[in-house]
Amino acid sequence: MSLSDHLTAADEWLLDRVFQPISDRSGEKPSAFDLGLSLQLGAVVFDLAADVALFGAGLLGIGNGIYDGLSSAGGV
């Protein structure tokens, strides 16, 4: 068996044994648009929380904090 065969078998096992049962147990499935919006909002909130934590620890300057905040606002 080659490396690609091993990777394909591992991928199929992971999908069939781990992710498919999780997907089957979830009730109503959200649309791709709702899922994308949720993930994007989570990424922006996580980025802002990281900026606040770095600023509070004194590792992020005012200028860099303002730039990060404006770039996050532009992402929203």
Phi and psi in degrees as a GROMACS rama.xvg file:
@    title "Ramachandran Plot"
@    xaxis  label "Phi"
@    yaxis  label "Psi"
@TYPE xy
-86.4254  173.3  SER-2
-61.7967  -40.6516  LEU-3
-64.9467  -34.9068  SER-4
-66.3041  -40.8462  ASP-5
-64.4485  -42.4316  HIS-6
-65.8338  -39.2847  LEU-7
-64.8701  -41.8134  THR-8
-64.9672  -41.3152  ALA-9
-65.5688  -39.2728  ALA-10
-64.4061  -44.9919  ASP-11
-64.1597  -40.4479  GLU-12
-63.1336  -44.1047  TRP-13
-62.8939  -43.106  LEU-14
-67.8435  -45.3828  LEU-15
-74.6391  -36.5014  ASP-16
-96.3072  -23.8702  ARG-17
-111.254  -60.4115  VAL-18
-79.3651  -34.8466  PHE-19
-65.9628  -43.434  GLN-20
-62.0783  -35.9184  PRO-21
-64.3804  -42.6884  ILE-22
-66.0247  -37.8455  SER-23
-67.881  -33.1568  ASP-24
-76.8679  -24.4374  ARG-25
-69.7903  138.165  SER-26
-67.8419  -111.356  GLY-27
-71.1812  129.684  GLU-28
-86.7032  127.711  LYS-29
-72.1312  156.804  PRO-30
-73.0215  163.647  SER-31
-63.017  -34.5649  ALA-32
-65.1198  -45.9804  PHE-33
-64.0161  -41.0104  ASP-34
-64.0066  -42.678  LEU-35
-62.9311  -42.5575  GLY-36
-64.1794  -39.734  LEU-37
-64.6885  -43.7298  SER-38
-67.1334  -37.6705  LEU-39
-66.8541  -42.4328  GLN-40
-63.1459  -41.2785  LEU-41
-62.2894  -39.3733  GLY-42
-66.0065  -40.8036  ALA-43
-67.9503  -42.7543  VAL-44
-63.9914  -42.2333  VAL-45
-63.4536  -40.4068  PHE-46
-63.8627  -43.8678  ASP-47
-67.1374  -37.9923  LEU-48
-65.2445  -38.7785  ALA-49
-65.8343  -39.3956  ALA-50
-64.5722  -41.8133  ASP-51
-64.2399  -42.1787  VAL-52
-64.9203  -42.8788  ALA-53
-65.9451  -38.9723  LEU-54
-65.8678  -41.3949  PHE-55
-65.5309  -31.5156  GLY-56
-83.1513  -4.80671  ALA-57
81.0104  16.5837  GLY-58
-99.3098  -1.85874  LEU-59
-128.218  122.293  LEU-60
-76.535  170.126  GLY-61
-62.1674  -46.6464  ILE-62
-62.972  -45.1136  GLY-63
-67.6059  -35.3716  ASN-64
-65.2286  -42.1686  GLY-65
-64.7485  -41.4188  ILE-66
-62.7556  -44.5211  TYR-67
-64.4421  -40.6603  ASP-68
-64.0558  -41.9297  GLY-69
-68.5457  -36.8751  LEU-70
-68.978  -34.3794  SER-71
-67.7824  -41.3681  SER-72
-63.0939  -36.8499  ALA-73
-67.2913  -32.2043  GLY-74
-69.5011  -29.58  GLY-75
